[in-house]
Amino acid sequence: MDDRRRHSDDVMVALARDRGPALHAYASLLTGNLRDAEDLVQDALVKTFVRGRHVELASAEGYVRTAILTTWIDSYRRRRQWERVRHLLVRDERLESRTDEVEARADVRTALGRLPPQQRACVVLRYYDDLTVGEIADRMGLADGTVKRYLSIAVRRLESVLGPLAAPAAARTVLVDEGDGR
């Protein structure tokens, strides 16, 4: 095994060990369940480190988070396309009631699940990653105004289910007592 591959493996192991729970939490906000989140994180790690690309530990999490987001959006688009043509090949014998599901689970994951993928991704990046509108726009390849519109619509939808949302951490004032050295 060459040094480059060994370094890549070491970075991946350290990232999975030190930041794995945070990456899984991030992915589960996008997917809505832990099993899919685990698969998504694993896919993102493979995509980031499979070719032995030289990635430093300090920037590795950012690469993996980007891979998680793009992989999730791509898979959502594939599923949506399949759902459009599936009826041509397979006939579903049972009808699923979305109403029962929404009434049974009125939590954050369900509320996020009701958002379109672009809005959902914007909300996760803004409120979970505490990114600015400009940072979200850069990461998703959108205009700032589009991100603002997605966030505005998504927040209104979430608040109708969950009640008022707290401001992102970047917008809140945090008081620190500097007198005791903490």
C-alpha positions as CSV (number, residue, x, y, z in Angstrom):
1,M,0.0,0.0,0.0
2,D,1.5,3.4,-1.0
3,D,1.8,6.3,1.4
4,R,-1.0,8.3,-0.3
5,R,-3.5,5.4,0.1
6,R,-2.4,4.8,3.7
7,H,-2.8,8.5,4.5
8,S,-6.3,8.5,2.9
9,D,-7.3,5.4,4.9
10,D,-6.0,7.0,8.1
11,V,-7.9,10.2,7.5
12,M,-11.1,8.2,6.8
13,V,-10.8,6.1,9.9
14,A,-10.1,9.2,12.1
15,L,-13.0,11.1,10.6
16,A,-15.4,8.1,11.0
17,R,-14.2,7.7,14.6
18,D,-14.2,11.4,15.7
19,R,-17.1,12.8,13.6
20,G,-19.1,9.8,12.7
21,P,-22.0,10.5,15.0
22,A,-22.3,14.1,13.7
23,L,-22.2,12.9,10.1
24,H,-24.9,10.3,10.8
25,A,-27.1,13.0,12.5
26,Y,-26.6,15.3,9.5
27,A,-27.5,12.5,7.1
28,S,-30.5,11.4,9.1
29,L,-32.0,14.9,9.0
30,L,-31.9,14.6,5.2
31,T,-33.1,11.0,4.8
32,G,-35.6,10.9,7.7
33,N,-34.4,7.6,9.1
34,L,-31.2,6.1,10.6
35,R,-30.8,3.1,8.3
36,D,-30.8,5.3,5.1
37,A,-28.6,7.8,6.9
38,E,-26.0,5.0,7.6
39,D,-26.0,4.0,4.0
40,L,-25.7,7.6,2.9
41,V,-22.7,8.3,5.1
42,Q,-21.0,5.1,4.0
43,D,-21.6,6.0,0.3
44,A,-20.2,9.5,0.9
45,L,-17.1,8.2,2.7
46,V,-16.5,5.8,-0.2
47,K,-17.0,8.6,-2.8
48,T,-14.6,10.9,-0.9
49,F,-11.8,8.4,-0.2
50,V,-12.1,5.7,-2.8
51,R,-9.4,7.0,-5.2
52,G,-6.9,7.7,-2.5
53,R,-7.2,11.4,-3.1
54,H,-5.0,13.5,-0.7
55,V,-7.5,15.0,1.8
56,E,-6.4,16.5,5.1
57,L,-8.3,15.7,8.2
58,A,-9.2,19.4,8.8
59,S,-11.1,19.5,5.4
60,A,-12.3,15.9,5.2
61,E,-15.6,16.5,7.0
62,G,-16.5,19.3,4.6
63,Y,-15.9,17.0,1.6
64,V,-17.9,14.2,3.2
65,R,-20.8,16.5,4.1
66,T,-20.9,17.8,0.5
67,A,-20.9,14.2,-0.8
68,I,-23.7,13.4,1.6
69,L,-25.8,16.3,0.3
70,T,-25.2,15.7,-3.4
71,T,-25.7,11.9,-3.0
72,W,-29.0,12.4,-1.2
73,I,-30.3,14.9,-3.8
74,D,-29.3,12.6,-6.7
75,S,-30.9,9.6,-5.1
76,Y,-34.1,11.6,-4.4
77,R,-34.2,12.6,-8.1
78,R,-33.8,9.0,-9.2
79,R,-36.5,7.8,-6.8
80,R,-38.9,10.6,-8.0
81,Q,-38.2,9.6,-11.6
82,W,-38.9,6.0,-10.8
83,E,-42.1,6.9,-9.1
84,R,-43.3,8.7,-12.3
85,V,-42.8,5.6,-14.5
86,R,-43.2,2.8,-12.0
87,H,-46.9,2.4,-12.7
88,L,-46.0,1.4,-16.2
89,L,-44.2,-1.7,-14.9
90,V,-45.6,-2.5,-11.5
91,R,-49.1,-2.2,-10.0
92,D,-49.3,-1.3,-6.3
93,E,-52.1,-3.3,-4.8
94,R,-52.3,-1.3,-1.6
95,L,-52.9,2.4,-1.2
96,E,-50.8,4.2,1.4
97,S,-52.5,6.9,3.4
98,R,-50.2,9.9,4.0
99,T,-52.7,11.4,6.4
100,D,-52.3,8.5,8.9
101,E,-48.5,8.9,8.7
102,V,-48.6,12.7,9.3
103,E,-51.0,12.4,12.2
104,A,-49.0,9.6,13.8
105,R,-45.6,11.5,13.6
106,A,-45.7,15.2,14.1
107,D,-42.0,15.6,14.8
108,V,-39.2,17.4,13.1
109,R,-38.3,14.6,10.8
110,T,-41.8,14.3,9.5
111,A,-42.0,18.0,9.1
112,L,-38.7,18.0,7.2
113,G,-39.9,15.1,5.1
114,R,-42.8,17.1,3.8
115,L,-40.5,19.7,2.3
116,P,-39.2,19.4,-1.3
117,P,-35.5,18.3,-1.4
118,Q,-34.1,21.7,-2.2
119,Q,-36.0,23.4,0.6
120,R,-35.1,20.6,3.0
121,A,-31.5,20.8,2.1
122,C,-31.5,24.6,2.6
123,V,-33.2,24.2,6.0
124,V,-30.7,21.5,7.2
125,L,-27.7,23.6,6.0
126,R,-29.0,26.8,7.6
127,Y,-30.3,25.4,10.9
128,Y,-28.1,22.4,11.4
129,D,-24.9,23.5,9.8
130,D,-25.4,27.2,10.7
131,L,-24.3,28.2,7.2
132,T,-25.1,31.7,5.9
133,V,-27.4,32.2,2.8
134,G,-24.3,32.8,0.7
135,E,-22.6,29.7,1.9
136,I,-25.7,27.6,1.2
137,A,-26.0,29.2,-2.3
138,D,-22.3,28.3,-3.0
139,R,-22.7,24.7,-1.7
140,M,-25.9,24.0,-3.6
141,G,-25.0,26.0,-6.8
142,L,-28.0,28.3,-6.4
143,A,-28.5,32.1,-6.4
144,D,-28.7,33.8,-2.9
145,G,-32.3,34.9,-3.7
146,T,-33.3,31.4,-4.5
147,V,-31.9,30.1,-1.2
148,K,-33.8,32.9,0.6
149,R,-37.0,32.0,-1.1
150,Y,-36.5,28.3,-0.3
151,L,-35.8,29.1,3.3
152,S,-38.8,31.4,3.6
153,I,-41.2,28.9,2.1
154,A,-39.7,26.0,4.1
155,V,-39.8,27.9,7.4
156,R,-43.4,28.8,6.9
157,R,-44.3,25.2,6.2
158,L,-42.3,23.9,9.2
159,E,-43.8,26.5,11.5
160,S,-47.3,25.5,10.5
161,V,-46.5,22.0,11.9
162,L,-43.9,22.6,14.6
163,G,-44.7,26.2,15.8
164,P,-42.1,29.0,15.6
165,L,-38.5,28.0,14.9
166,A,-35.5,29.3,16.9
167,A,-33.1,31.5,15.1
168,P,-29.9,29.8,13.7
169,A,-27.0,29.8,16.2
170,A,-25.1,32.4,14.2
171,A,-28.0,34.9,14.6
172,R,-28.3,34.3,18.4
173,T,-26.3,36.3,21.0
174,V,-24.3,34.1,23.3
175,L,-23.1,35.5,26.6
176,V,-19.8,34.3,28.0
177,D,-18.5,35.0,31.5
178,E,-14.9,35.8,30.8
179,G,-14.1,36.3,34.4
180,D,-13.6,32.6,35.3
181,G,-11.4,31.7,32.3
182,R,-13.9,29.6,30.4
